[in-house]
Amino acid sequence: MHVQMAPVPDMIGRVIVELLPPDTGRAFEAMRELRPGLTSRDEFVTRVDRVQRPAGYRLVAAVPGDDGPALAVAGFRVGENLAWGRHLYVDDLSTLPAARQQGHGRALLDWLHDEATRRNCDQVHLDSGVGANRLSAHRLYLNAGFRISSHHFVRDV
């Protein structure tokens, strides 16, 4: 079980907060930037709250000091396997285009690292696509202390 701590705005008025029902929908616009196949806010909320949350998925977001939509969002889960031991895996990390280059992604990565520590994890993992449009994301991960540790292979069924 995790404890929700009271959010405290940083110097630019950003708050890092875990989004729990009924606030899941605040993540939709930012998440859609990474996952353009998401077309319906209601379907997104249903999928996250009824399918993914029961499997351990959580959402954390950089939000303005008000109740507006998330500026950036991260979906993650804590897991355990033979390769990595106890770990936090970042499934999704996305920022609204108008909010990029303002430190929101880095603030989320720092929060995720702290959450991994709170949850007694040994590592934080994420996968990132490749291509010229991913260079700024890779720079963010490397600057946040991540290293490239493997290739990820996939085969469609």
N, C-alpha and C positions, 0 to 999 in steps of 0.2 A: 504494500500500500504506500502511496506517496501522499505527501502533505502539500496542499496549495498554500504558498506563501503570499502575503499581501504584496502586490506589485508596487515598485517605487520608481517614479520617472527619473530618467537620467538627465544629463545637462541639456539635451536637445528636446526633452519632453517625450521621449520614447519610453515605453514600458514593455518589458518582456514578461509575458503571461502565458500560462497554459490555458488553451481553449478547451473548455468542457461543455457538454450540452447544457443549455440550449444555444451556446455561442459558436458552435462548429462552423456555421455559415459565414462567420467573419473571415475565415481563411480562404473562401472560394475564389475570389478574384486573383489573389496572389498565387494560389495553387494552380489556377488555370493557365498562368503564364508558363509554368513548367509542364503541365499536363493538358495540352490543348484539346484533348479528347473529352475533357470534362465540359459539358455544355449546359447542364442543369444544376443550379444551386441545390434544389431539393434532392436530386439524385445523389449529389456529392455528400450532402449531410446524411442521408439514409445509409449510403455505403460506409462512410466513416463510422457513424454511430452504431449501426446494427451489425456490420460485418467485421470491420477492421479493429475497432476498439475492443471487442470481446477477445480478439487474438493478441492484444497487448499494444496496439498502435496508439500513439499519443500525438497531440498537436501542441506546438508552442509557437507563439507569434510575437513579432515586434509590432506594437500597436501605438497609435497616437494616444495621448492622454485621455481621449474621449472614448465613446463607444463605436467609433468608426471601423471600417474594414481594416484588416491586417495590412501593414506595409510590406511585411515579409513573413514567411511561415516555414516551419520545419515539421515534418512528420517523422516519427522515430519509434523505435521499440527496443526494449532490453531483451537480450537473448543469451543463450548458453550453447556453445558447441565445442567439439574437440579441437578445432583449428584455432579458435580465438579465445576460448574460455568464456568468462562472463564479459559481455560487451554491449555497447549501445550502438545500434545501427541506424543511420540516417537514411530513411527511404526517400524523402523529398525535402528540398530546400529551394525556395523560390522567393523572389522579390518583385513587387510591382515595378514596371519600367520607370515610372516617375520617381520612385524611391530608391533607385539604384545609386551606388557610389556614395551612400550616406552612412555606411557602417552598420546597416541593419543585419545583413547576412553574417558579418563578423560577430555582432552582438549575440545572434542566435547560436553560432558555433561555440562561442565562449560559454553560453548558458548550457548548451548540450554537454560540453566538457565537464562543467561543474555538476550537472545532473548525473553523468557517468560516475563521478567521484562519490556523490551522495548515494548512488545505487551499488557501490562497491564493484564497479566494472574495471576491467584491466585495460580496455581499449575503446576507442570510438572509431567506427568504420563508416564509409560511404563509398558509393560508386558514382562515377561521373562519365557522361558521354564524351566522345572525342570529336574534334572538328574545330575549325577556326572560330565558330560562334561560342565555343566553350572556354576560350583562353582566359577570360576575366574570372570565370568561376574557378578554374584551376589555379590561377594566381591567388585568389582568395584562400583556397584550401591550403596551398603551400605556405602562404604567409601566416596562416592560423596554426601551423605546426604539423599538418598532415604530410605524409610522404606517400609516394606511389609505391605500393607493395606487391602488386600483381596485375595480371591481365584478367579480365572477366569475360568468359565465353558464354555464348547462348546459342541454342539451336531450337528453331520453331518446331512445334508438333502439329 
